[in-house]
Amino acid sequence: MPFGMRREEIPLCRDRMAGLDAYQDIARTTTSAGNSFLYSKTYLDPDYAATLAQRVAVGQYDNP
């Protein structure tokens, strides 16, 4: 398990982050396979973040 976090803890942490001012630039994108990814709106355009997430979750397996 990366970072020692259990899968069921991730939504809880994400929801806690959403309520903190320090994380107001964090957004979520979901791929066609249903995978969720978090990204910083400060550094990534939403369309580019979605493209990167799609590539990681789906594209790299279809096009090695």
One Martini backbone bead per residue (centre of mass of N, CA, C, O) as a GRO file, in nm:
protein
   64
    1MET     BB    1   0.091   0.039   0.027
    2PRO     BB    2   0.080   0.353  -0.030
    3PHE     BB    3   0.163   0.546   0.246
    4GLY     BB    4  -0.021   0.360   0.444
    5MET     BB    5  -0.299   0.360   0.291
    6ARG     BB    6  -0.616   0.287   0.285
    7ARG     BB    7  -0.865   0.283   0.062
    8GLU     BB    8  -1.097   0.385   0.269
    9GLU     BB    9  -0.933   0.661   0.343
   10ILE     BB   10  -0.940   0.846   0.096
   11PRO     BB   11  -1.222   0.986   0.109
   12LEU     BB   12  -1.176   1.111   0.387
   13CYS     BB   13  -0.934   1.289   0.310
   14ARG     BB   14  -1.065   1.440   0.077
   15ASP     BB   15  -1.292   1.568   0.250
   16ARG     BB   16  -1.106   1.719   0.447
   17MET     BB   17  -0.956   1.892   0.236
   18ALA     BB   18  -1.208   2.051   0.125
   19GLY     BB   19  -1.229   2.218   0.416
   20LEU     BB   20  -0.948   2.346   0.343
   21ASP     BB   21  -0.781   2.622   0.239
   22ALA     BB   22  -0.508   2.481   0.138
   23TYR     BB   23  -0.710   2.293  -0.078
   24GLN     BB   24  -0.881   2.471  -0.300
   25ASP     BB   25  -0.707   2.365  -0.566
   26ILE     BB   26  -0.845   2.094  -0.542
   27ALA     BB   27  -0.930   1.843  -0.780
   28ARG     BB   28  -1.150   1.629  -0.973
   29THR     BB   29  -1.109   1.340  -1.183
   30THR     BB   30  -1.268   1.121  -1.429
   31THR     BB   31  -1.260   0.837  -1.592
   32SER     BB   32  -1.387   0.600  -1.809
   33ALA     BB   33  -1.315   0.375  -1.571
   34GLY     BB   34  -1.366   0.538  -1.278
   35ASN     BB   35  -1.120   0.696  -1.206
   36SER     BB   36  -0.972   0.891  -0.954
   37PHE     BB   37  -0.833   1.228  -0.958
   38LEU     BB   38  -0.600   1.451  -0.833
   39TYR     BB   39  -0.560   1.817  -0.863
   40SER     BB   40  -0.412   2.125  -0.949
   41LYS     BB   41  -0.541   2.434  -1.051
   42THR     BB   42  -0.272   2.594  -1.046
   43TYR     BB   43  -0.110   2.378  -1.257
   44LEU     BB   44  -0.384   2.267  -1.394
   45ASP     BB   45  -0.580   2.203  -1.639
   46PRO     BB   46  -0.863   2.025  -1.656
   47ASP     BB   47  -0.812   1.893  -1.937
   48TYR     BB   48  -0.522   1.798  -1.880
   49ALA     BB   49  -0.584   1.627  -1.632
   50ALA     BB   50  -0.775   1.434  -1.782
   51THR     BB   51  -0.568   1.332  -1.986
   52LEU     BB   52  -0.364   1.217  -1.785
   53ALA     BB   53  -0.555   1.022  -1.640
   54GLN     BB   54  -0.636   0.859  -1.889
   55ARG     BB   55  -0.352   0.761  -1.957
   56VAL     BB   56  -0.296   0.611  -1.690
   57ALA     BB   57  -0.570   0.434  -1.665
   58VAL     BB   58  -0.582   0.347  -1.994
   59GLY     BB   59  -0.370   0.409  -2.231
   60GLN     BB   60  -0.110   0.247  -2.136
   61TYR     BB   61  -0.256  -0.036  -2.186
   62ASP     BB   62  -0.340   0.009  -2.494
   63ASN     BB   63  -0.039   0.181  -2.531
   64PRO     BB   64   0.279   0.069  -2.462
   0.00000   0.00000   0.00000
